[in-house]
């Protein structure tokens, strides 16, 4: 069994840094989600998409995992929101 341990220190925060820290936490959580998704579904076809092609290599990319039958196996948070608008 694998375990992932992550820690983020928010010591010495001043009120003006709270917004920046929250943005970094969100970015880190998307990065973790994307990496775990790619690892967990490495045996599937992973389709990556975004409304703007230049954002494909970023953490704002949407990903879905497809089985050989082309049925949807899984999706990450960004894919859920992007697919709702289609």
Rosetta constraint file for C-alpha pairs under 8 A:
AtomPair CA 10 CA 21 HARMONIC 7.67 0.50
AtomPair CA 13 CA 17 HARMONIC 6.10 0.50
AtomPair CA 13 CA 18 HARMONIC 6.60 0.50
AtomPair CA 14 CA 18 HARMONIC 6.70 0.50
AtomPair CA 16 CA 20 HARMONIC 7.85 0.50
AtomPair CA 17 CA 21 HARMONIC 6.08 0.50
AtomPair CA 18 CA 22 HARMONIC 6.12 0.50
AtomPair CA 19 CA 23 HARMONIC 6.31 0.50
AtomPair CA 20 CA 24 HARMONIC 6.31 0.50
AtomPair CA 21 CA 25 HARMONIC 6.16 0.50
AtomPair CA 22 CA 26 HARMONIC 6.20 0.50
AtomPair CA 23 CA 27 HARMONIC 6.18 0.50
AtomPair CA 24 CA 28 HARMONIC 6.03 0.50
AtomPair CA 25 CA 29 HARMONIC 6.08 0.50
AtomPair CA 26 CA 30 HARMONIC 6.24 0.50
AtomPair CA 27 CA 31 HARMONIC 6.22 0.50
AtomPair CA 27 CA 59 HARMONIC 7.11 0.50
AtomPair CA 28 CA 32 HARMONIC 6.17 0.50
AtomPair CA 29 CA 33 HARMONIC 6.07 0.50
AtomPair CA 30 CA 34 HARMONIC 6.04 0.50
AtomPair CA 30 CA 59 HARMONIC 6.01 0.50
AtomPair CA 30 CA 60 HARMONIC 7.63 0.50
AtomPair CA 31 CA 35 HARMONIC 6.19 0.50
AtomPair CA 31 CA 59 HARMONIC 5.73 0.50
AtomPair CA 32 CA 36 HARMONIC 6.03 0.50
AtomPair CA 33 CA 37 HARMONIC 5.97 0.50
AtomPair CA 33 CA 76 HARMONIC 7.36 0.50
AtomPair CA 34 CA 38 HARMONIC 6.18 0.50
AtomPair CA 34 CA 59 HARMONIC 7.22 0.50
AtomPair CA 34 CA 63 HARMONIC 7.92 0.50
AtomPair CA 34 CA 76 HARMONIC 7.35 0.50
AtomPair CA 35 CA 39 HARMONIC 6.16 0.50
AtomPair CA 36 CA 40 HARMONIC 5.90 0.50
AtomPair CA 37 CA 41 HARMONIC 6.05 0.50
AtomPair CA 37 CA 76 HARMONIC 7.28 0.50
AtomPair CA 38 CA 42 HARMONIC 5.68 0.50
AtomPair CA 38 CA 46 HARMONIC 7.51 0.50
AtomPair CA 41 CA 45 HARMONIC 7.90 0.50
AtomPair CA 41 CA 46 HARMONIC 7.51 0.50
AtomPair CA 41 CA 65 HARMONIC 6.55 0.50
AtomPair CA 42 CA 46 HARMONIC 7.72 0.50
AtomPair CA 44 CA 65 HARMONIC 5.86 0.50
AtomPair CA 44 CA 66 HARMONIC 5.73 0.50
AtomPair CA 44 CA 67 HARMONIC 5.55 0.50
AtomPair CA 44 CA 68 HARMONIC 7.37 0.50
AtomPair CA 45 CA 65 HARMONIC 5.63 0.50
AtomPair CA 45 CA 66 HARMONIC 5.12 0.50
AtomPair CA 45 CA 67 HARMONIC 6.54 0.50
AtomPair CA 45 CA 68 HARMONIC 7.61 0.50
AtomPair CA 46 CA 63 HARMONIC 6.48 0.50
AtomPair CA 46 CA 64 HARMONIC 5.61 0.50
AtomPair CA 46 CA 65 HARMONIC 4.41 0.50
AtomPair CA 46 CA 66 HARMONIC 6.19 0.50
AtomPair CA 47 CA 63 HARMONIC 5.51 0.50
AtomPair CA 47 CA 64 HARMONIC 5.31 0.50
AtomPair CA 47 CA 65 HARMONIC 6.31 0.50
AtomPair CA 47 CA 66 HARMONIC 7.47 0.50
AtomPair CA 48 CA 56 HARMONIC 7.03 0.50
AtomPair CA 48 CA 61 HARMONIC 6.46 0.50
AtomPair CA 48 CA 62 HARMONIC 5.54 0.50
AtomPair CA 48 CA 63 HARMONIC 4.44 0.50
AtomPair CA 48 CA 64 HARMONIC 6.69 0.50
AtomPair CA 49 CA 53 HARMONIC 7.65 0.50
AtomPair CA 49 CA 56 HARMONIC 6.40 0.50
AtomPair CA 49 CA 61 HARMONIC 5.92 0.50
AtomPair CA 49 CA 62 HARMONIC 5.21 0.50
AtomPair CA 49 CA 63 HARMONIC 6.40 0.50
AtomPair CA 50 CA 55 HARMONIC 6.51 0.50
AtomPair CA 50 CA 56 HARMONIC 6.14 0.50
AtomPair CA 50 CA 60 HARMONIC 7.73 0.50
AtomPair CA 50 CA 61 HARMONIC 5.51 0.50
AtomPair CA 50 CA 62 HARMONIC 6.05 0.50
AtomPair CA 50 CA 82 HARMONIC 7.92 0.50
AtomPair CA 52 CA 56 HARMONIC 7.49 0.50
AtomPair CA 55 CA 60 HARMONIC 6.73 0.50
AtomPair CA 55 CA 61 HARMONIC 6.34 0.50
AtomPair CA 56 CA 60 HARMONIC 7.51 0.50
AtomPair CA 56 CA 61 HARMONIC 5.21 0.50
AtomPair CA 57 CA 61 HARMONIC 6.96 0.50
AtomPair CA 60 CA 78 HARMONIC 6.81 0.50
AtomPair CA 61 CA 78 HARMONIC 6.82 0.50
AtomPair CA 61 CA 79 HARMONIC 7.87 0.50
AtomPair CA 62 CA 75 HARMONIC 7.93 0.50
AtomPair CA 62 CA 76 HARMONIC 6.62 0.50
AtomPair CA 62 CA 77 HARMONIC 7.52 0.50
AtomPair CA 62 CA 78 HARMONIC 4.84 0.50
AtomPair CA 62 CA 79 HARMONIC 4.36 0.50
AtomPair CA 62 CA 82 HARMONIC 7.37 0.50
AtomPair CA 63 CA 75 HARMONIC 5.87 0.50
AtomPair CA 63 CA 76 HARMONIC 5.86 0.50
AtomPair CA 63 CA 78 HARMONIC 7.40 0.50
AtomPair CA 63 CA 79 HARMONIC 5.72 0.50
AtomPair CA 64 CA 72 HARMONIC 7.15 0.50
AtomPair CA 64 CA 73 HARMONIC 7.45 0.50
AtomPair CA 64 CA 74 HARMONIC 5.69 0.50
AtomPair CA 64 CA 75 HARMONIC 4.25 0.50
AtomPair CA 64 CA 76 HARMONIC 6.61 0.50
AtomPair CA 64 CA 79 HARMONIC 6.73 0.50
AtomPair CA 65 CA 72 HARMONIC 6.25 0.50
AtomPair CA 65 CA 73 HARMONIC 5.34 0.50
AtomPair CA 65 CA 74 HARMONIC 5.15 0.50
AtomPair CA 65 CA 75 HARMONIC 6.24 0.50
AtomPair CA 66 CA 70 HARMONIC 5.37 0.50
AtomPair CA 66 CA 71 HARMONIC 5.67 0.50
AtomPair CA 66 CA 72 HARMONIC 4.89 0.50
AtomPair CA 66 CA 73 HARMONIC 5.29 0.50
AtomPair CA 66 CA 74 HARMONIC 7.29 0.50
AtomPair CA 67 CA 71 HARMONIC 5.63 0.50
AtomPair CA 67 CA 72 HARMONIC 6.60 0.50
AtomPair CA 67 CA 73 HARMONIC 6.11 0.50
AtomPair CA 75 CA 79 HARMONIC 5.94 0.50
AtomPair CA 75 CA 80 HARMONIC 6.76 0.50
AtomPair CA 76 CA 80 HARMONIC 6.57 0.50
AtomPair CA 77 CA 81 HARMONIC 6.70 0.50
AtomPair CA 78 CA 82 HARMONIC 6.18 0.50
AtomPair CA 79 CA 83 HARMONIC 5.81 0.50
AtomPair CA 80 CA 84 HARMONIC 6.33 0.50
AtomPair CA 81 CA 85 HARMONIC 7.05 0.50
AtomPair CA 82 CA 86 HARMONIC 7.05 0.50
